[in-house]
Amino acid sequence: MAASKPPRDNELEAILEKVRQVRNFDFRNYKRATLQRRIERRMAATRCRTRSAYLALLERDTNEVNTLVSSMLIKLTTFFRDPEVWTSLRKVVKELVRKRRPDQELRIWSAGCATGEEAYSIAIAAAEAMGPGMPGTELKVFGTDVDEGAIAFARRGVYTLQQLEGCSKEQLARWFVPASGGYAVRKEIRRSVVFGVNNLVSDAPVSRIDLILCRNVFIYLDSELQKRALARFHFALRRDGVLALGRSELIPFAAKLFAPEDLPRRIYRKDGRQELPWAPQHSVTPPGEAPEPARRSADTPPSLAPQHAFLRDVLDSHPCPLIATDAHGTVTLFNQAASRLWSRHEKDILGKRLVTLALPGLSQELLVEQSARVKAGRAERESGDGTLDVPGGEPLAIRAQVVPLRSESAEHTGLLYAVHDVTALRSLEHSLQRANDELNTANLRLQSSNEELRASNEELETTNEELQSANEELQTTNEELQSTNEELETTNEELQSTNAELDTTNRELAHRTQEIDAMDFCQHTIIRTLSTGVVVLSATGHITTWNLAAERLLGLTEREATGQLLWTLRIPALSRSLLSRLHKNLAANHPLRQEEVRYQLPHGGRGRATLVATPLILDSQILGAVILFEDTTRMNTLSQENREMKDRLKT
């Protein structure tokens, strides 16, 4: 059974139909994910929250339709983009130039050229391959795109330095001239490049081409449009012509129509040993060129015999759409049922290649691959399914069968396509599939329910046993809780006794703390009131105590000294040599006594003092040191006076 198509997005289809009506661009076969991203980007730019709101904007603003079309047609290109690919393309061009006859043009087609950078790049590469001088009429490059604005830009041929970053300095100097806004392509190259609007999937291709460049276009097309465009490229190329696709475009159908030349860079060559019979009949005649001579057709019979007219009436009366083609794929029969189905008159169909008509519902695979198998006798019949949109109604599901058309002598003369409406059959198949799915789902649910019931029964039995066991455990737990309660009561009594003891201890600690605070206050007061300067150091040599006598004798306040490292302070009364000696003794835990220390009094006079430093050591642990600085100036003076008086008394 064929896989069902994804559900139609009616709002998306309405937007694409609006674009087709206003700009005649048919995006219905483009990849839906790409189209949705482009539309959502425009919705964000126009602040439309829903597609219905954006569709209403398109209805009243045709400029937004043009903007939407431009955003869908990607124009990201530069000169000589992807250097590795261009290295291979230069080799291909050199080979084409070498094999070209002197009177033969080198014809190159840049399909989907956007703003022309790729078309001018291949023209420059071809001109360089042809040798010194500027190219003449022997080189013709065709650049086509569906965007008229991009083609107009390409015709001007003026680009900025950023767009020309792929060109070397030599190429920039040889093939471009400075112009307003950047650099312009030299007129010798511009004369060799012809730009025009062309739709790859609906318009006839350019003919007699040696090299086709179509890079990064197929990634936006679905498989049906890819096959249709590749079939046109196959027809457009000359024998042993070359096709170059984008490096990200690995299309299996391309390898069936062309021989891979450089597959990693997506370069293919047309198999010159055979021509496909289903190539398009008409091709584009570029501006300035004479059209190709039309192919001659077989002589038409002067009249139909009466039995032939009767058979034609039978075919036109048949409710099944029928299409017949000759050995070259040209339509020779298009009955009335087919005209009603596709709303196309027979006179507009006869004489044209079936593969170029793009009849909805007839897949490219059916028209190309499957038809080729029937024509070659590898299959007696082939069939393919498709859908046909009906305005104002549900899509029709059709199934087309192709069988060989033979003459009375059993000679193969063409193909016959019979189309059947299988909408009801498809609906019945879907209904049957849904019924089977529902039945299978119901069976699975029933089996699952039975298993769940059995499991539930077992779980209930297990639960009953667990409840009985739990009841016994609860009884045991109750007894344990009663015992625990008794233990908690005993513990509570012990905690109350402990709390009473802690209260007594806290009161004692508080009393002792008060006593210690009083002692500390008394000690601090005594030290501050001593006439001897007292300095207490920590184990690291930082000052922790500095009494009033130290302030008076040593010249620094308690705030300036406390917390400072004694050895780093500048104390007028203590020389650097004395401090250094004091530091060494205390570092070695040795006491120091220095008599007759001469120092400068704060009021400017000179005095003498005695310095005593004692390390504080408790159980081999160094707590710090105590330094006493006692002023002996007055005592020395009295001693001197006493000696002088005794001397006078003696005399």
C-alpha positions as CSV (number, residue, x, y, z in Angstrom):
1,M,0.0,0.0,0.0
2,A,1.4,3.4,-0.9
3,A,2.3,5.7,2.0
4,S,-0.2,8.4,2.6
5,K,0.7,11.9,1.9
6,P,1.1,14.3,4.9
7,P,-2.1,16.3,5.7
8,R,-2.6,19.4,3.7
9,D,-1.8,22.7,5.3
10,N,-4.6,24.8,3.9
11,E,-3.3,28.1,5.1
12,L,0.2,27.4,3.6
13,E,-1.5,26.3,0.3
14,A,-3.6,29.5,0.3
15,I,-0.4,31.7,0.7
16,L,1.3,29.8,-2.2
17,E,-1.8,30.2,-4.3
18,K,-1.8,33.9,-3.7
19,V,1.8,34.2,-4.7
20,R,1.0,32.2,-7.9
21,Q,-1.9,34.5,-8.7
22,V,0.1,37.8,-8.2
23,R,3.6,36.9,-9.4
24,N,3.0,33.7,-11.4
25,F,5.5,31.8,-9.3
26,D,4.4,28.2,-8.5
27,F,6.1,27.2,-5.2
28,R,3.8,24.2,-4.6
29,N,6.4,21.6,-5.3
30,Y,9.2,23.3,-3.3
31,K,10.2,21.8,-0.1
32,R,7.7,22.6,2.6
33,A,10.2,23.1,5.4
34,T,12.1,25.7,3.5
35,L,8.9,27.6,2.5
36,Q,7.6,27.5,6.1
37,R,10.9,29.0,7.4
38,R,10.8,31.8,4.8
39,I,7.1,32.6,5.5
40,E,7.6,32.6,9.3
41,R,10.6,35.0,8.8
42,R,8.3,37.4,6.9
43,M,5.6,36.9,9.5
44,A,8.0,38.0,12.2
45,A,9.2,41.0,10.2
46,T,5.6,42.1,9.6
47,R,4.5,41.3,13.1
48,C,1.8,38.8,12.0
49,R,1.1,36.3,14.7
50,T,-0.9,33.8,12.6
51,R,-0.8,32.7,8.9
52,S,-4.3,33.8,8.4
53,A,-3.3,37.4,9.5
54,Y,-0.3,37.2,7.1
55,L,-2.6,36.0,4.3
56,A,-4.8,39.0,4.9
57,L,-1.8,41.2,4.6
58,L,-0.9,39.6,1.2
59,E,-4.5,40.2,0.0
60,R,-4.2,44.0,0.6
61,D,-0.5,44.6,0.0
62,T,1.1,43.3,-3.3
63,N,4.4,44.8,-2.3
64,E,4.6,42.2,0.5
65,V,4.0,39.5,-2.1
66,N,7.0,40.7,-4.0
67,T,9.1,40.8,-0.7
68,L,8.0,37.2,0.1
69,V,9.0,36.0,-3.4
70,S,12.4,37.6,-3.0
71,S,12.9,36.0,0.4
72,M,12.0,32.6,-1.1
73,L,14.4,33.0,-4.0
74,I,17.8,32.7,-2.3
75,K,20.5,34.9,-3.9
76,L,23.5,34.0,-1.8
77,T,26.4,33.9,-4.3
78,T,29.9,35.3,-4.8
79,F,32.6,35.2,-7.5
80,F,34.4,31.8,-7.7
81,R,32.5,30.4,-4.7
82,D,34.1,27.2,-3.4
83,P,37.6,27.2,-4.8
84,E,38.0,23.4,-4.9
85,V,35.0,23.1,-7.2
86,W,36.3,25.9,-9.4
87,T,39.6,24.1,-9.7
88,S,37.7,21.2,-11.2
89,L,35.5,23.4,-13.4
90,R,38.6,25.1,-14.9
91,K,39.9,21.7,-16.0
92,V,36.5,20.9,-17.5
93,V,36.5,24.2,-19.4
94,K,40.0,23.7,-20.7
95,E,38.9,20.3,-22.0
96,L,35.9,21.8,-23.7
97,V,38.0,24.5,-25.3
98,R,40.5,21.9,-26.5
99,K,37.8,19.7,-28.1
100,R,35.9,22.6,-29.6
101,R,35.9,23.0,-33.4
102,P,37.2,26.3,-34.7
103,D,33.8,27.3,-36.1
104,Q,31.9,26.1,-33.0
105,E,30.7,28.2,-30.1
106,L,31.5,27.3,-26.5
107,R,28.0,27.5,-24.9
108,I,27.6,27.6,-21.1
109,W,24.4,27.9,-19.1
110,S,24.4,29.3,-15.5
111,A,21.0,28.2,-14.4
112,G,19.7,29.9,-11.2
113,C,22.5,32.5,-11.5
114,A,20.9,35.0,-9.0
115,T,22.7,38.3,-9.3
116,G,25.2,37.1,-12.0
117,E,28.4,36.4,-10.0
118,E,28.5,32.7,-11.1
119,A,27.8,33.5,-14.8
120,Y,30.6,36.1,-14.9
121,S,32.9,33.8,-13.0
122,I,32.5,30.9,-15.6
123,A,32.9,33.5,-18.4
124,I,36.2,34.7,-17.0
125,A,37.4,31.1,-16.5
126,A,36.5,30.3,-20.1
127,A,38.2,33.4,-21.4
128,E,41.4,32.5,-19.5
129,A,41.2,29.0,-20.9
130,M,40.9,30.4,-24.5
131,G,44.3,32.2,-24.2
132,P,45.5,35.7,-24.4
133,G,43.2,38.5,-25.6
134,M,39.5,39.1,-25.0
135,P,36.9,36.5,-26.0
136,G,34.8,37.1,-29.1
137,T,31.8,35.4,-30.6
138,E,33.2,32.0,-29.9
139,L,32.1,32.2,-26.3
140,K,28.5,32.5,-25.2
141,V,27.3,32.3,-21.5
142,F,23.6,32.3,-20.6
143,G,22.6,33.4,-17.1
144,T,19.0,32.7,-16.2
145,D,17.0,33.1,-13.0
146,V,13.3,33.4,-12.1
147,D,13.8,36.7,-10.2
148,E,13.6,39.7,-12.6
149,G,15.2,42.0,-10.0
150,A,18.3,39.7,-9.7
151,I,18.6,39.5,-13.5
152,A,18.4,43.3,-13.8
153,F,21.2,43.6,-11.2
154,A,23.3,41.0,-13.1
155,R,22.9,42.9,-16.4
156,R,24.4,46.1,-14.8
157,G,27.5,44.0,-13.8
158,V,28.7,46.3,-11.0
159,Y,29.9,44.7,-7.8
160,T,31.5,45.7,-4.5
161,L,34.9,44.6,-3.3
162,Q,33.2,42.3,-0.8
163,Q,31.4,40.5,-3.6
164,L,34.7,40.3,-5.5
165,E,36.8,38.8,-2.7
166,G,37.0,35.4,-4.5
167,C,38.9,37.1,-7.4
168,S,42.6,37.4,-7.4
169,K,44.4,40.7,-7.8
170,E,45.3,39.7,-11.4
171,Q,41.7,38.9,-12.3
172,L,40.5,42.1,-10.7
173,A,42.9,44.1,-12.8
174,R,42.3,42.3,-16.0
175,W,38.5,41.7,-16.1
176,F,37.1,44.7,-14.1
177,V,37.3,48.5,-14.2
178,P,36.6,50.9,-11.4
179,A,33.0,52.2,-11.4
180,S,30.7,54.1,-9.1
181,G,29.8,51.8,-6.2
182,G,32.6,49.3,-6.9
183,Y,34.0,47.6,-10.0
184,A,32.3,46.9,-13.3
185,V,32.8,43.8,-15.5
186,R,34.7,44.7,-18.7
187,K,32.4,45.1,-21.7
188,E,34.4,42.3,-23.5
189,I,33.1,39.8,-20.9
190,R,29.7,41.4,-20.7
191,R,29.2,41.0,-24.4
192,S,29.8,37.2,-24.0
193,V,27.1,36.9,-21.2
194,V,23.4,37.0,-21.9
195,F,21.0,37.2,-19.0
196,G,17.3,36.3,-19.1
197,V,14.3,35.2,-16.9
198,N,13.8,31.4,-17.0
199,N,12.0,29.0,-14.8
200,L,13.8,25.7,-14.7
201,V,10.8,23.5,-14.1
202,S,8.2,25.2,-16.3
203,D,10.0,27.0,-19.1
204,A,11.8,25.3,-22.0
205,P,15.6,25.0,-21.6
206,V,18.4,26.6,-23.5
207,S,19.7,24.2,-26.2
208,R,23.0,23.0,-27.5
209,I,24.9,23.6,-24.2
210,D,28.4,22.4,-23.5
211,L,28.4,23.1,-19.7
212,I,25.5,23.7,-17.3
213,L,26.1,25.2,-13.8
214,C,23.1,24.8,-11.5
215,R,24.5,25.0,-8.0
216,N,22.5,25.1,-4.7
217,V,19.1,25.3,-6.5
218,F,18.0,21.6,-6.2
219,I,18.1,21.7,-2.4
220,Y,14.9,23.8,-2.4
221,L,13.0,21.5,-4.8
222,D,11.2,18.3,-4.0
223,S,12.2,15.1,-5.8
224,E,9.5,15.5,-8.5
225,L,10.8,18.9,-9.6
226,Q,14.4,17.7,-9.3
227,K,13.7,15.0,-11.8
228,R,11.8,17.3,-14.2
229,A,14.7,19.9,-14.2
230,L,17.3,17.2,-14.7
231,A,15.4,15.8,-17.7
232,R,15.5,19.3,-19.2
233,F,19.2,19.6,-18.5
234,H,19.8,16.3,-20.3
235,F,18.0,17.5,-23.3
236,A,19.8,20.9,-23.3
237,L,23.3,19.4,-23.2
238,R,25.3,18.5,-26.3
239,R,26.8,15.1,-26.7
240,D,29.3,14.6,-23.8
241,G,28.2,17.9,-22.2
242,V,28.9,18.5,-18.5
243,L,26.5,19.3,-15.6
244,A,27.8,20.8,-12.3
245,L,25.5,20.8,-9.2
246,G,26.1,22.1,-5.7
247,R,28.3,20.0,-3.4
248,S,25.4,19.5,-1.0
249,E,23.2,18.2,-3.8
250,L,23.7,14.4,-4.0
251,I,20.7,13.4,-6.1
252,P,20.4,9.7,-7.0
253,F,18.3,10.5,-10.1
254,A,21.2,12.6,-11.5
255,A,23.5,9.5,-11.5
256,K,20.8,7.6,-13.6
257,L,20.7,10.2,-16.3
258,F,24.4,11.2,-16.3
259,A,27.7,9.6,-15.8
260,P,29.6,10.9,-12.7
261,E,32.7,12.8,-13.7
262,D,33.8,14.1,-10.3
263,L,31.2,12.9,-7.8
264,P,32.6,14.6,-4.6
265,R,32.2,17.9,-6.4
266,R,29.0,16.9,-8.1
267,I,30.2,17.1,-11.7
268,Y,28.4,14.8,-14.2
269,R,28.8,14.2,-18.0
270,K,26.0,13.4,-20.4
271,D,26.3,9.8,-21.8
272,G,26.8,10.7,-25.5
273,R,26.0,7.1,-26.7
274,Q,22.3,7.6,-26.4
275,E,19.6,10.3,-26.4
276,L,16.5,10.1,-24.2
277,P,13.3,9.8,-26.3
278,W,11.3,11.9,-23.8
279,A,13.3,15.1,-24.1
280,P,11.3,18.4,-24.5
281,Q,10.4,19.3,-28.0
282,H,10.9,23.0,-27.7
283,S,13.8,25.0,-26.3
284,V,14.5,28.6,-25.5
285,T,16.1,30.7,-28.3
286,P,18.4,33.2,-26.5
287,P,18.2,36.8,-27.6
288,G,20.2,37.5,-30.7
289,E,20.2,33.9,-31.9
290,A,18.3,32.3,-34.8
291,P,15.9,29.5,-33.8
292,E,16.8,25.9,-34.4
293,P,15.3,24.2,-37.4
294,A,12.1,22.3,-36.5
295,R,12.2,18.6,-36.6
296,R,10.3,17.0,-39.4
297,S,7.3,14.9,-38.5
298,A,5.8,12.0,-40.4
299,D,3.3,12.6,-43.1
300,T,-0.2,12.9,-41.7
301,P,-2.7,10.6,-43.3
302,P,-5.1,12.4,-45.5
303,S,-8.2,11.2,-43.7
304,L,-9.3,8.6,-41.2
305,A,-11.1,5.6,-42.3
306,P,-14.7,5.2,-41.0
307,Q,-13.6,2.4,-38.6
308,H,-10.9,4.7,-37.3
309,A,-13.4,7.4,-36.6
310,F,-15.6,4.9,-34.9
311,L,-12.7,3.8,-32.7
312,R,-11.9,7.4,-31.9
313,D,-15.5,7.9,-30.8
314,V,-15.2,4.8,-28.6
315,L,-12.0,6.2,-27.0
316,D,-13.6,9.6,-26.4
317,S,-16.6,7.9,-24.9
318,H,-14.5,5.8,-22.5
319,P,-14.7,7.2,-19.0
320,C,-11.0,6.4,-18.3
321,P,-8.5,9.1,-19.3
322,L,-6.2,7.8,-22.0
323,I,-2.9,9.3,-23.4
324,A,-0.9,7.8,-26.2
325,T,2.6,8.8,-27.2
326,D,4.8,7.9,-30.1
327,A,8.3,6.4,-29.9
328,H,9.8,9.8,-29.2
329,G,7.4,10.6,-26.3
330,T,5.2,13.0,-28.4
331,V,1.5,13.0,-27.5
332,T,-0.6,11.5,-30.3
333,L,-3.9,10.9,-28.4
334,F,-5.6,12.8,-25.5
335,N,-9.2,11.6,-25.2
336,Q,-12.1,13.7,-23.8
337,A,-11.9,12.0,-20.3
338,A,-8.2,13.2,-20.1
339,S,-9.3,16.7,-21.2
340,R,-11.9,16.8,-18.5
341,L,-9.5,15.5,-15.8
342,W,-6.7,18.0,-16.5
343,S,-8.9,20.8,-18.0
344,R,-6.6,20.9,-21.0
345,H,-7.9,20.9,-24.6
346,E,-6.6,18.2,-26.9
347,K,-5.3,20.7,-29.5
348,D,-3.0,22.2,-26.8
349,I,-1.6,18.8,-26.0
350,L,-1.1,17.0,-29.3
351,G,2.4,17.2,-30.7
352,K,4.1,18.1,-27.4
353,R,6.4,15.9,-25.3
354,L,4.5,14.4,-22.4
355,V,7.3,14.8,-20.0
356,T,7.3,18.7,-20.5
357,L,3.5,19.1,-19.9
358,A,3.8,18.7,-16.1
359,L,0.4,17.1,-15.8
360,P,-0.4,16.9,-12.1
361,G,-0.6,13.4,-10.8
362,L,1.8,11.9,-13.4
363,S,5.1,11.6,-11.5
364,Q,8.4,12.2,-13.2
365,E,9.5,8.7,-12.2
366,L,6.5,7.2,-14.2
367,L,7.2,9.4,-17.2
368,V,10.9,8.8,-17.3
369,E,12.2,5.7,-15.5
370,Q,9.1,3.4,-15.6
371,S,8.2,4.4,-19.2
372,A,11.8,3.7,-20.3
373,R,11.6,0.2,-18.8
374,V,8.3,-0.5,-20.7
375,K,9.7,1.0,-23.9
376,A,12.8,-1.2,-23.6
377,G,10.7,-4.3,-23.0
378,R,12.1,-4.9,-19.5
379,A,8.6,-4.6,-18.1
380,E,5.1,-5.4,-19.6
381,R,3.5,-2.6,-17.6
382,E,4.2,-0.1,-15.0
383,S,2.0,1.9,-12.7
384,G,2.4,5.0,-10.5
385,D,0.1,6.7,-8.0
386,G,-0.4,10.5,-7.6
387,T,-2.8,13.1,-6.5
388,L,-4.7,15.8,-8.4
389,D,-5.9,18.9,-6.7
390,V,-9.5,19.8,-7.6
391,P,-10.5,23.5,-7.1
392,G,-13.1,23.7,-4.3
393,G,-13.0,20.0,-3.5
394,E,-10.9,17.2,-2.1
395,P,-7.8,16.0,-4.0
396,L,-8.3,13.1,-6.4
397,A,-6.2,10.0,-6.0
398,I,-5.2,8.6,-9.4
399,R,-3.3,5.6,-10.6
400,A,-1.7,5.7,-14.0
401,Q,-0.7,2.6,-15.9
402,V,1.7,2.6,-18.9
403,V,1.7,-0.2,-21.4
404,P,3.4,-0.6,-24.8
405,L,1.5,0.5,-27.9
406,R,2.1,-1.9,-30.8
407,S,1.0,-2.0,-34.4
408,E,-0.8,-4.9,-36.1
409,S,2.7,-6.4,-36.9
410,A,3.5,-6.3,-33.1
411,E,6.0,-3.6,-33.8
412,H,6.5,-1.1,-30.9
413,T,5.1,2.3,-31.9
414,G,4.8,4.1,-28.6
415,L,3.2,4.0,-25.1
416,L,-0.3,4.1,-23.8
417,Y,-1.1,5.7,-20.4
418,A,-4.4,4.8,-18.8
419,V,-5.5,6.8,-15.7
420,H,-7.9,5.5,-13.1
421,D,-9.6,7.4,-10.3
422,V,-8.8,5.4,-7.2
423,T,-10.0,7.9,-4.7
424,A,-12.8,5.6,-3.4
425,L,-10.4,2.6,-3.4
426,R,-7.8,4.7,-1.6
427,S,-10.4,5.8,0.9
428,L,-11.6,2.2,1.3
429,E,-8.0,1.1,1.8
430,H,-7.5,3.8,4.4
431,S,-10.8,2.8,6.1
432,L,-9.8,-0.9,6.1
433,Q,-6.4,0.0,7.4
434,R,-7.9,2.1,10.2
435,A,-10.4,-0.8,11.0
436,N,-7.5,-3.3,11.1
437,D,-5.5,-0.9,13.3
438,E,-8.4,-0.4,15.6
439,L,-9.0,-4.1,15.8
440,N,-5.4,-4.8,16.5
441,T,-5.5,-2.1,19.1
442,A,-8.6,-3.5,20.7
443,N,-7.0,-7.0,20.8
444,L,-3.9,-5.6,22.3
445,R,-6.0,-3.7,24.9
446,L,-8.0,-6.9,25.7
447,Q,-4.8,-9.0,26.1
448,S,-3.3,-6.2,28.2
449,S,-6.5,-6.0,30.3
450,N,-6.4,-9.8,31.0
451,E,-2.8,-9.7,31.9
452,E,-3.5,-6.7,34.2
453,L,-6.4,-8.6,35.8
454,R,-4.3,-11.6,36.5
455,A,-1.5,-9.4,37.8
456,S,-4.0,-7.5,40.0
457,N,-5.4,-10.7,41.5
458,E,-1.9,-11.9,42.3
459,E,-1.1,-8.4,43.7
460,L,-4.3,-8.6,45.9
461,E,-3.3,-11.9,47.3
462,T,0.2,-10.6,48.0
463,T,-1.3,-7.5,49.5
464,N,-3.5,-9.5,51.8
465,E,-0.5,-11.4,53.1
466,E,1.5,-8.2,53.5
467,L,-1.4,-6.7,55.5
468,Q,-1.4,-9.6,57.9
469,S,2.3,-9.4,58.3
470,A,2.0,-5.6,58.7
471,N,-0.6,-6.1,61.4
472,E,1.7,-8.3,63.3
473,E,4.5,-5.8,62.9
474,L,2.2,-3.0,64.1
475,Q,1.5,-4.9,67.3
476,T,5.2,-5.5,67.9
477,T,5.8,-1.8,67.1
478,N,3.1,-0.8,69.6
479,E,4.9,-2.7,72.3
480,E,8.2,-1.2,71.3
481,L,6.6,2.3,71.4
482,Q,5.3,1.7,74.9
483,S,8.8,0.6,76.1
484,T,10.3,3.6,74.3
485,N,7.8,5.9,76.0
486,E,8.9,4.7,79.4
487,E,12.5,5.2,78.4
488,L,11.7,8.7,77.2
489,E,10.0,9.5,80.5
490,T,13.2,8.4,82.4
491,T,15.3,10.3,80.0
492,N,13.2,13.4,80.5
493,E,13.7,13.2,84.3
494,E,17.5,12.9,83.7
495,L,17.4,15.9,81.3
496,Q,15.6,18.0,83.9
497,S,18.2,17.1,86.5
498,T,21.0,17.9,84.0
499,N,19.3,21.2,83.2
500,A,19.3,22.1,86.9
501,E,23.0,21.3,87.1
502,L,23.7,23.4,84.0
503,D,21.9,26.3,85.5
504,T,24.0,26.1,88.7
505,T,27.2,25.8,86.5
506,N,26.1,28.8,84.4
507,R,25.6,30.9,87.5
508,E,29.0,29.9,88.8
509,L,30.6,30.7,85.4
510,A,28.9,34.1,85.4
511,H,30.1,34.9,88.8
512,R,33.7,33.8,87.9
513,T,33.5,35.8,84.7
514,Q,32.6,38.9,86.7
515,E,35.5,38.2,89.0
516,I,37.9,37.8,86.1
517,D,36.5,41.0,84.5
518,A,37.1,42.8,87.7
519,M,40.6,41.4,88.0
520,D,41.3,42.3,84.4
521,F,40.1,45.8,85.0
522,C,42.2,46.1,88.1
523,Q,45.3,44.7,86.3
524,H,44.7,47.1,83.4
525,T,44.3,50.0,85.7
526,I,47.4,49.2,87.7
527,I,49.5,48.8,84.5
528,R,48.2,52.1,83.1
529,T,49.0,53.9,86.4
530,L,52.6,52.6,86.7
531,S,55.3,55.2,86.4
532,T,57.3,52.7,84.5
533,G,56.5,52.2,80.8
534,V,55.0,48.8,80.2
535,V,54.9,47.2,76.7
536,V,53.4,43.7,76.2
537,L,54.1,41.8,72.9
538,S,52.4,38.8,71.4
539,A,54.3,35.8,70.2
540,T,54.6,37.4,66.8
541,G,56.0,40.7,68.2
542,H,52.8,42.7,67.8
543,I,52.0,45.2,70.6
544,T,49.0,44.2,72.8
545,T,49.6,46.6,75.8
546,W,51.0,50.2,75.8
547,N,50.4,52.0,79.1
548,L,50.3,55.8,79.9
549,A,54.0,55.8,81.0
550,A,55.0,54.2,77.7
551,E,53.1,57.0,75.9
552,R,54.9,59.7,78.0
553,L,58.3,58.2,77.8
554,L,58.4,56.7,74.3
555,G,56.4,59.4,72.5
556,L,53.6,57.2,70.9
557,T,50.0,57.0,71.9
558,E,48.3,53.7,72.8
559,R,46.1,54.0,69.6
560,E,49.2,54.5,67.4
561,A,51.2,51.6,69.0
562,T,48.6,48.9,69.7
563,G,48.5,46.2,67.0
564,Q,51.7,47.3,65.3
565,L,54.9,45.2,65.0
566,L,57.3,46.7,67.4
567,W,60.4,46.2,65.2
568,T,58.8,48.3,62.4
569,L,57.9,51.3,64.6
570,R,60.0,54.5,64.7
571,I,60.4,55.2,68.5
572,P,62.5,58.2,69.3
573,A,63.6,56.8,72.7
574,L,64.8,53.5,71.2
575,S,67.6,53.5,68.7
576,R,67.6,51.0,65.8
577,S,70.6,49.2,67.3
578,L,68.8,48.7,70.6
579,L,65.6,47.5,68.9
580,S,67.7,45.0,66.8
581,R,69.4,43.7,69.9
582,L,66.1,43.5,71.7
583,H,64.6,41.6,68.7
584,K,67.4,39.0,68.6
585,N,67.2,38.3,72.4
586,L,63.5,37.8,72.4
587,A,63.7,35.7,69.3
588,A,66.1,33.4,71.1
589,N,63.9,33.5,74.3
590,H,66.7,35.3,76.2
591,P,65.9,38.1,78.7
592,L,67.6,41.5,78.3
593,R,68.5,44.2,80.8
594,Q,70.0,47.4,79.5
595,E,71.2,50.1,82.0
596,E,71.8,53.8,81.3
597,V,69.8,53.9,78.1
598,R,70.1,57.4,76.8
599,Y,67.0,58.8,75.1
600,Q,65.4,62.0,74.2
601,L,62.7,63.3,76.5
602,P,59.4,64.3,74.9
603,H,59.9,67.9,76.0
604,G,63.3,68.1,74.3
605,G,65.7,67.2,77.0
606,R,68.0,64.2,77.4
607,G,67.2,61.4,79.8
608,R,68.4,58.0,81.0
609,A,66.4,54.9,81.5
610,T,66.7,51.2,82.3
611,L,65.1,48.7,79.8
612,V,64.2,45.2,81.0
613,A,62.7,42.6,78.5
614,T,61.5,39.3,79.7
615,P,60.1,36.5,77.5
616,L,56.7,34.9,78.6
617,I,57.0,31.1,78.4
618,L,54.4,28.7,79.7
619,D,55.1,24.9,79.4
620,S,57.5,25.5,76.5
621,Q,54.9,27.6,74.7
622,I,56.0,31.2,73.9
623,L,53.2,33.6,74.8
624,G,55.1,36.8,74.0
625,A,57.2,39.2,76.1
626,V,57.0,42.1,78.6
627,I,59.2,45.1,78.2
628,L,59.7,47.6,81.1
629,F,61.1,51.1,80.4
630,E,61.9,52.9,83.6
631,D,63.1,56.5,83.6
632,T,66.2,56.9,85.9
633,T,67.0,60.5,85.0
634,R,65.8,61.9,88.3
635,M,67.4,59.2,90.3
636,N,70.7,59.7,88.5
637,T,70.5,63.5,89.2
638,L,69.8,63.0,92.9
639,S,72.7,60.5,93.1
640,Q,75.0,63.1,91.4
641,E,73.9,65.8,93.8
642,N,74.3,63.5,96.8
643,R,77.9,62.7,95.7
644,E,78.7,66.4,95.3
645,M,77.3,67.3,98.7
646,K,79.4,64.6,100.3
647,D,82.4,65.9,98.6
648,R,81.7,69.5,99.9
649,L,81.2,68.2,103.4
650,K,84.6,66.4,103.2
651,T,86.3,69.6,102.1
